[in-house]
């Protein structure tokens, strides 16, 4: 899976938690889940759970803390897929 495919998957995962669809149009590596997409921290936990399910990986608490933006999330996903 290339970076663009992973970003598209991530976009689909966060979609239900983003109240303004406009914000999703410009999602990229530098997009911050909380500041740019207005996803609250409680929903961020749901995003992580959905990421685990979609990518069939387990994300530990330390890795979860890192997942604040798209780039970090992709790095964690890539790391976990490599271990699998």
Backbone as CSV, one residue per row, in Angstrom:
resi,resn,N_x,N_y,N_z,CA_x,CA_y,CA_z,C_x,C_y,C_z
1,UNK,0.846,-1.178,0.000,0.000,0.000,0.000,0.893,1.244,0.000
2,UNK,0.616,2.160,-0.918,1.426,3.373,-0.951,0.836,4.441,-0.020
3,UNK,1.558,5.548,0.091,1.170,6.603,1.026,-0.211,7.181,0.701
4,UNK,-0.480,7.406,-0.587,-1.772,7.974,-0.986,-2.930,7.048,-0.626
5,UNK,-2.742,5.752,-0.848,-3.781,4.779,-0.488,-4.020,4.777,1.019
6,UNK,-2.943,4.858,1.768,-3.053,4.870,3.229,-3.767,6.136,3.701
7,UNK,-3.454,7.268,3.091,-4.128,8.527,3.452,-5.613,8.431,3.134
8,UNK,-5.957,7.832,2.003,-7.367,7.681,1.637,-8.094,6.782,2.640
9,UNK,-7.449,5.705,3.068,-8.054,4.822,4.076,-8.266,5.585,5.381
10,UNK,-7.257,6.360,5.758,-7.332,7.151,6.984,-8.452,8.183,6.878
11,UNK,-8.592,8.763,5.712,-9.649,9.757,5.464,-11.027,9.123,5.686
12,UNK,-11.211,7.919,5.191,-12.483,7.215,5.368,-12.728,6.885,6.844
13,UNK,-11.657,6.571,7.557,-11.781,6.244,8.978,-12.202,7.471,9.784
14,UNK,-11.603,8.628,9.515,-11.899,9.823,10.320,-13.186,10.523,9.896
15,UNK,-13.661,10.226,8.701,-14.856,10.898,8.143,-16.042,10.994,9.116
16,UNK,-16.424,9.904,9.777,-17.577,9.986,10.691,-17.374,10.919,11.891
17,UNK,-16.116,11.244,12.195,-15.814,12.048,13.374,-15.577,13.526,13.045
18,UNK,-15.596,13.854,11.752,-15.373,15.238,11.320,-16.732,15.861,11.026
19,UNK,-17.047,16.914,11.791,-18.371,17.533,11.669,-18.524,18.378,10.398
20,UNK,-17.431,18.949,9.912,-17.473,19.768,8.702,-16.772,19.032,7.561
21,UNK,-17.549,18.525,6.604,-17.011,17.751,5.487,-15.954,18.534,4.703
22,UNK,-16.090,19.851,4.669,-15.129,20.713,3.969,-13.703,20.460,4.439
23,UNK,-13.547,20.190,5.728,-12.225,20.017,6.317,-11.497,18.792,5.758
24,UNK,-12.257,17.810,5.292,-11.652,16.577,4.786,-11.073,16.736,3.384
25,UNK,-11.510,17.746,2.663,-11.089,17.916,1.268,-9.582,18.058,1.116
26,UNK,-8.953,18.749,2.043,-7.527,19.028,1.913,-6.657,18.197,2.842
27,UNK,-7.157,17.028,3.234,-6.387,16.191,4.152,-5.066,15.769,3.489
28,UNK,-3.983,15.903,4.247,-2.659,15.498,3.763,-1.816,15.081,4.964
29,UNK,-0.552,14.818,4.731,0.329,14.345,5.804,0.415,15.299,6.986
30,UNK,0.277,16.582,6.718,0.432,17.581,7.778,-0.867,17.897,8.517
31,UNK,-1.951,17.237,8.148,-3.236,17.487,8.789,-3.229,16.980,10.223
32,UNK,-3.551,17.879,11.146,-3.637,17.544,12.562,-5.086,17.154,12.866
33,UNK,-5.273,16.015,13.509,-6.630,15.531,13.772,-7.438,16.492,14.646
34,UNK,-6.817,17.028,15.673,-7.538,17.889,16.611,-7.655,19.318,16.088
35,UNK,-6.537,19.909,15.695,-6.549,21.315,15.291,-7.140,21.568,13.908
36,UNK,-6.856,20.678,12.945,-7.326,20.900,11.577,-8.687,20.276,11.296
37,UNK,-8.948,19.120,11.878,-10.209,18.415,11.601,-11.222,18.549,12.736
38,UNK,-10.816,19.200,13.820,-11.703,19.411,14.973,-12.253,18.108,15.552
39,UNK,-11.427,17.080,15.571,-11.820,15.814,16.196,-11.441,15.924,17.668
40,UNK,-12.416,15.709,18.552,-12.084,15.832,19.979,-11.298,14.608,20.448
41,UNK,-10.651,14.747,21.582,-9.752,13.692,22.053,-10.474,12.374,22.322
42,UNK,-11.731,12.434,22.751,-12.495,11.197,22.974,-12.715,10.464,21.653
43,UNK,-13.036,11.219,20.605,-13.233,10.601,19.297,-11.924,10.120,18.694
44,UNK,-10.827,10.730,19.111,-9.520,10.297,18.616,-9.245,8.854,19.043
45,UNK,-9.716,8.492,20.218,-9.592,7.106,20.686,-10.385,6.189,19.752
46,UNK,-11.584,6.626,19.352,-12.395,5.842,18.415,-11.690,5.700,17.071
47,UNK,-11.035,6.770,16.635,-10.285,6.729,15.375,-9.197,5.660,15.470
48,UNK,-8.488,5.641,16.572,-7.414,4.657,16.764,-7.988,3.237,16.747
49,UNK,-9.107,3.031,17.405,-9.747,1.711,17.409,-10.154,1.302,15.995
50,UNK,-10.666,2.256,15.230,-11.047,1.979,13.840,-9.821,1.669,12.983
51,UNK,-8.731,2.378,13.232,-7.477,2.125,12.510,-7.020,0.689,12.792
52,UNK,-7.105,0.283,14.046,-6.717,-1.084,14.414,-7.533,-2.101,13.623
53,UNK,-8.820,-1.854,13.542,-9.714,-2.785,12.847,-9.450,-2.816,11.343
54,UNK,-9.377,-1.656,10.725,-9.201,-1.567,9.269,-7.855,-2.145,8.820
55,UNK,-6.803,-1.842,9.562,-5.469,-2.295,9.174,-5.079,-3.615,9.839
56,UNK,-5.959,-4.140,10.708,-5.723,-5.403,11.414,-4.397,-5.374,12.180
57,UNK,-4.266,-4.335,13.023,-3.070,-4.162,13.841,-3.486,-3.845,15.273
58,UNK,-2.534,-3.930,16.194,-2.777,-3.522,17.577,-1.902,-2.315,17.878
59,UNK,-2.516,-1.284,18.430,-1.794,-0.054,18.735,-1.727,0.114,20.248
60,UNK,-0.513,0.118,20.773,-0.326,0.261,22.213,-0.498,1.729,22.625
61,UNK,-0.569,1.969,23.913,-0.819,3.318,24.438,0.245,4.322,23.993
62,UNK,1.502,3.910,23.999,2.589,4.826,23.599,2.433,5.246,22.139
63,UNK,2.088,4.302,21.284,1.892,4.609,19.866,0.651,5.474,19.672
64,UNK,-0.376,5.207,20.465,-1.612,5.977,20.375,-1.334,7.457,20.662
65,UNK,-0.474,7.710,21.635,-0.126,9.083,22.004,0.520,9.838,20.838
66,UNK,1.233,9.113,20.002,1.931,9.729,18.869,0.980,10.115,17.743
67,UNK,-0.185,9.488,17.677,-1.093,9.646,16.536,-1.929,10.928,16.624
68,UNK,-1.255,12.052,16.485,-1.925,13.350,16.562,-2.198,13.954,15.193
69,UNK,-1.456,13.488,14.190,-1.641,14.005,12.834,-1.523,12.846,11.840
70,UNK,-1.826,13.133,10.588,-1.839,12.084,9.568,-0.459,11.442,9.422
71,UNK,0.580,12.254,9.371,1.938,11.725,9.180,2.324,10.768,10.300
72,UNK,2.049,11.142,11.537,2.363,10.290,12.686,1.538,9.017,12.662
73,UNK,0.270,9.149,12.304,-0.609,7.978,12.232,-0.098,6.996,11.175
74,UNK,0.293,7.519,10.025,0.819,6.661,8.966,2.100,5.954,9.419
75,UNK,2.940,6.669,10.158,4.184,6.076,10.664,3.886,4.924,11.622
76,UNK,2.919,5.133,12.515,2.542,4.083,13.470,1.952,2.892,12.724
77,UNK,1.074,3.149,11.763,0.455,2.071,10.982,1.532,1.270,10.249
78,UNK,2.456,1.977,9.606,3.539,1.325,8.865,4.397,0.473,9.791
79,UNK,4.705,1.013,10.959,5.520,0.298,11.947,4.823,-0.984,12.403
80,UNK,3.528,-0.864,12.694,2.775,-2.031,13.190,2.588,-3.078,12.096
81,UNK,2.392,-2.640,10.862,2.237,-3.590,9.755,3.545,-4.342,9.501
82,UNK,4.677,-3.658,9.705,5.989,-4.276,9.499,6.240,-5.377,10.524
83,UNK,5.741,-5.184,11.741,5.909,-6.156,12.831,5.047,-7.385,12.587
84,UNK,3.893,-7.160,12.000,2.884,-8.212,11.813,3.324,-9.359,10.991
